[in-house]
Protein backbone atom coordinates (compact mmCIF):
# COMPACT_ATOMS: atom_id res chain seq x y z
CA UNK A 1 0.00 0.00 0.00
CA UNK A 2 2.85 2.36 0.88
CA UNK A 3 4.49 1.68 -2.51
CA UNK A 4 1.21 2.48 -4.33
CA UNK A 5 0.79 5.75 -2.40
CA UNK A 6 4.34 6.86 -3.24
CA UNK A 7 3.85 6.05 -6.94
CA UNK A 8 0.54 7.91 -6.96
CA UNK A 9 2.10 10.99 -5.35
CA UNK A 10 5.01 10.95 -7.81
CA UNK A 11 2.59 10.65 -10.75
CA UNK A 12 0.46 13.54 -9.48
CA UNK A 13 3.55 15.66 -8.90
CA UNK A 14 4.80 15.02 -12.45
CA UNK A 15 1.41 15.95 -13.91
CA UNK A 16 1.32 19.15 -11.86
CA UNK A 17 4.86 20.18 -12.88
CA UNK A 18 4.27 19.39 -16.56
CA UNK A 19 0.99 21.31 -16.61
CA UNK A 20 2.54 24.33 -14.84
CA UNK A 21 5.45 24.47 -17.31
CA UNK A 22 3.13 24.33 -20.32
CA UNK A 23 0.95 27.07 -18.83
CA UNK A 24 4.01 29.33 -18.28
CA UNK A 25 5.13 28.80 -21.89
CA UNK A 26 1.64 29.59 -23.22
CA UNK A 27 1.32 32.75 -21.12
CA UNK A 28 4.57 34.22 -22.45
CA UNK A 29 3.33 34.52 -26.04
CA UNK A 30 4.74 37.36 -28.11
CA UNK A 31 6.96 39.41 -25.82
CA UNK A 32 10.27 41.03 -25.10
CA UNK A 33 12.08 40.57 -21.79
CA UNK A 34 14.57 43.09 -20.44
CA UNK A 35 16.06 43.13 -16.95
CA UNK A 36 13.58 40.47 -15.81
CA UNK A 37 10.47 42.40 -16.91
CA UNK A 38 8.28 41.08 -19.72
CA UNK A 39 6.56 43.40 -22.20
CA UNK A 40 3.94 42.26 -24.73
CA UNK A 41 4.51 42.48 -28.46
CA UNK A 42 1.32 42.48 -30.53
CA UNK A 43 2.25 43.32 -34.12
CA UNK A 44 5.05 43.35 -36.62
CA UNK A 45 6.04 45.54 -39.57
CA UNK A 46 8.45 44.46 -42.31
CA UNK A 47 9.72 47.15 -44.69
CA UNK A 48 11.61 46.10 -47.82
CA UNK A 49 14.31 48.50 -49.11
CA UNK A 50 15.75 46.40 -51.90
CA UNK A 51 19.23 45.45 -52.92
CA UNK A 52 21.92 46.92 -50.71
CA UNK A 53 24.23 49.00 -52.87
CA UNK A 54 27.40 48.01 -50.97
CA UNK A 55 26.68 44.29 -51.38
CA UNK A 56 24.75 43.10 -54.46
CA UNK A 57 24.05 39.74 -52.76
CA UNK A 58 22.15 41.32 -49.84
CA UNK A 59 18.63 42.66 -49.66
CA UNK A 60 17.61 45.04 -46.87
CA UNK A 61 14.53 44.35 -44.70
CA UNK A 62 13.69 46.44 -41.63
CA UNK A 63 11.75 44.53 -38.98
CA UNK A 64 9.88 46.29 -36.19
CA UNK A 65 7.93 44.42 -33.52
CA UNK A 66 5.55 46.55 -31.43
CA UNK A 67 3.20 46.55 -28.49
CA UNK A 68 -0.44 47.48 -29.11
CA UNK A 69 0.12 51.06 -27.92
CA UNK A 70 2.15 51.99 -31.01
CA UNK A 71 0.52 51.90 -34.43
CA UNK A 72 2.11 51.96 -37.87
CA UNK A 73 0.43 54.33 -40.34
CA UNK A 74 1.12 52.91 -43.81
CA UNK A 75 -0.06 56.02 -45.67
CA UNK A 76 2.29 58.33 -43.78
CA UNK A 77 5.00 55.71 -43.10
CA UNK A 78 5.13 56.70 -39.45
CA UNK A 79 4.63 55.25 -36.00
CA UNK A 80 2.29 56.89 -33.48
CA UNK A 81 1.38 56.23 -29.87
CA UNK A 82 3.15 55.03 -26.74
CA UNK A 83 4.51 51.59 -26.01
CA UNK A 84 7.35 49.16 -26.57
CA UNK A 85 9.20 48.04 -29.65
CA UNK A 86 12.25 46.35 -31.07
CA UNK A 87 13.90 47.09 -34.42
CA UNK A 88 16.35 45.21 -36.68
CA UNK A 89 17.93 46.19 -40.01
CA UNK A 90 18.28 42.71 -41.52
CA UNK A 91 20.03 41.47 -44.66
CA UNK A 92 18.67 38.49 -46.59
CA UNK A 93 19.93 36.67 -49.67
CA UNK A 94 16.42 36.86 -51.14
CA UNK A 95 14.82 39.93 -52.65
CA UNK A 96 11.34 38.63 -51.83
CA UNK A 97 11.54 37.46 -48.21
CA UNK A 98 13.57 36.99 -45.09
CA UNK A 99 15.18 33.60 -45.58
CA UNK A 100 14.70 31.35 -42.53
CA UNK A 101 17.81 30.91 -40.41
CA UNK A 102 19.95 32.58 -37.78
CA UNK A 103 20.87 36.23 -38.35
CA UNK A 104 23.78 37.57 -36.30
CA UNK A 105 24.85 41.08 -35.34
CA UNK A 106 27.45 42.27 -37.85
CA UNK A 107 29.87 44.50 -35.96
CA UNK A 108 32.00 44.89 -39.10
CA UNK A 109 28.94 45.98 -41.14
CA UNK A 110 29.82 43.60 -43.98
CA UNK A 111 26.14 43.60 -44.95
CA UNK A 112 26.34 39.88 -45.74
CA UNK A 113 23.12 37.85 -45.87
CA UNK A 114 21.90 36.49 -42.51
CA UNK A 115 23.24 39.48 -40.58
CA UNK A 116 21.90 42.68 -39.06
CA UNK A 117 23.86 45.88 -38.65
CA UNK A 118 21.56 48.14 -36.68
CA UNK A 119 19.11 47.23 -33.97
CA UNK A 120 17.55 48.76 -30.91
CA UNK A 121 14.59 48.72 -28.59
CA UNK A 122 12.41 51.09 -26.60
CA UNK A 123 10.22 50.68 -23.55
CA UNK A 124 7.37 53.08 -22.74
CA UNK A 125 8.36 55.17 -25.74
CA UNK A 126 6.12 58.11 -26.69
CA UNK A 127 6.38 58.78 -30.43
CA UNK A 128 5.11 62.37 -30.06
CA UNK A 129 7.96 63.37 -27.71
CA UNK A 130 10.44 60.73 -28.94
CA UNK A 131 11.25 59.93 -25.29
CA UNK A 132 11.01 56.57 -23.57
CA UNK A 133 11.87 55.05 -20.21
CA UNK A 134 14.42 52.87 -22.00
CA UNK A 135 16.05 53.54 -25.39
CA UNK A 136 18.93 51.15 -26.08
CA UNK A 137 21.02 50.03 -29.02
CA UNK A 138 21.60 46.33 -29.54
CA UNK A 139 25.31 45.62 -29.98
CA UNK A 140 25.49 41.83 -30.13
CA UNK A 141 23.35 38.75 -30.46
CA UNK A 142 21.15 36.94 -32.90
CA UNK A 143 17.64 36.60 -34.24
CA UNK A 144 16.44 33.21 -35.47
CA UNK A 145 13.75 33.31 -38.13
CA UNK A 146 11.35 30.54 -39.07
CA UNK A 147 8.70 30.94 -41.78
CA UNK A 148 5.57 28.87 -42.34
CA UNK A 149 3.52 30.33 -45.19
CA UNK A 150 2.78 33.92 -44.16
CA UNK A 151 3.56 33.31 -40.48
CA UNK A 152 6.93 34.41 -39.16
CA UNK A 153 8.45 33.09 -35.95
CA UNK A 154 11.26 35.16 -34.39
CA UNK A 155 13.46 34.15 -31.46
CA UNK A 156 15.69 37.00 -30.31
CA UNK A 157 18.67 36.82 -27.96
CA UNK A 158 20.75 40.01 -27.82
CA UNK A 159 22.67 42.39 -25.56
CA UNK A 160 22.55 46.16 -25.24
CA UNK A 161 25.65 48.37 -25.01
CA UNK A 162 25.67 47.98 -21.19
CA UNK A 163 25.79 44.18 -21.45
CA UNK A 164 22.17 43.65 -20.40
CA UNK A 165 20.35 40.76 -22.06
CA UNK A 166 17.24 41.28 -24.17
CA UNK A 167 15.24 38.27 -25.27
CA UNK A 168 12.07 38.25 -27.31
CA UNK A 169 9.75 35.96 -29.19
CA UNK A 170 7.14 36.79 -31.79
CA UNK A 171 5.00 34.54 -33.96
CA UNK A 172 2.49 35.96 -36.41
CA UNK A 173 1.87 37.67 -39.71
CA UNK A 174 3.52 40.99 -40.51
CA UNK A 175 2.43 44.19 -42.21
CA UNK A 176 4.67 44.22 -45.30
CA UNK A 177 5.54 47.29 -47.32
CA UNK A 178 7.76 47.61 -50.38
CA UNK A 179 9.69 50.86 -49.91
CA UNK A 180 11.38 50.60 -53.33
CA UNK A 181 8.23 51.66 -55.17
CA UNK A 182 7.76 55.38 -55.83
CA UNK A 183 4.35 55.29 -54.17
CA UNK A 184 5.55 53.02 -51.33
CA UNK A 185 3.33 50.15 -52.38
CA UNK A 186 1.66 48.45 -49.43
CA UNK A 187 1.69 44.68 -49.61
CA UNK A 188 -0.74 44.11 -46.73
CA UNK A 189 -0.01 41.31 -44.32
CA UNK A 190 2.69 38.84 -45.20
Phi, psi and omega in degrees: 000318179298318178299316179298317180297317179296316179297320179296315179297318178297317179299315180296320178297317178297319178297316180297314180296315180298315179296318180296318180296316179297320180297317178300316180297318181293324183289334182295313178052213179280118185199166166236147181234127181219126181054039176081001179251134182258135180236135181289146170239129188243345186205159179224147179233131178237115180253130181258125181250000175090194183294135180279125188296332180279346181213103184293352178263003182241142179236132189270123174234130176256121181252129175231126176249133191228155169280171184291342182286343179248131181244146176260123178264106183296322183296320182263353185050056179214159178254138179226151176113194181225133179171211186239153178195162178222141188229140175224135169262102188257152177237125183244157176276356181250139177274000181246344183198165169282118180289134177302146179146188181262125177253130183245154177296131185252088182298330181278350183055048178286340180064025178289153175304152181066035174226168167223145185250333178228139178200154178192174178211158179226149176230132184052049182269130178257114184293335181286328179257348184056039178231138177225166176294324178226131174220104187231146171274148172264130186239359175195163175124196184211161172227124179261131185241129172239146180228132176226097185067239179261006180262125176259146177231116182246133173237118189244133178217103187221174175229146175273180185287355174261001180088004178284143181273138173237126173237153179202154172223146177208132175225122180167182176275160183239150166285126182244136179221130178271108183274359180277342180283144179301326180261016181048064184304123176279134180254008181067205180280141177236000000 
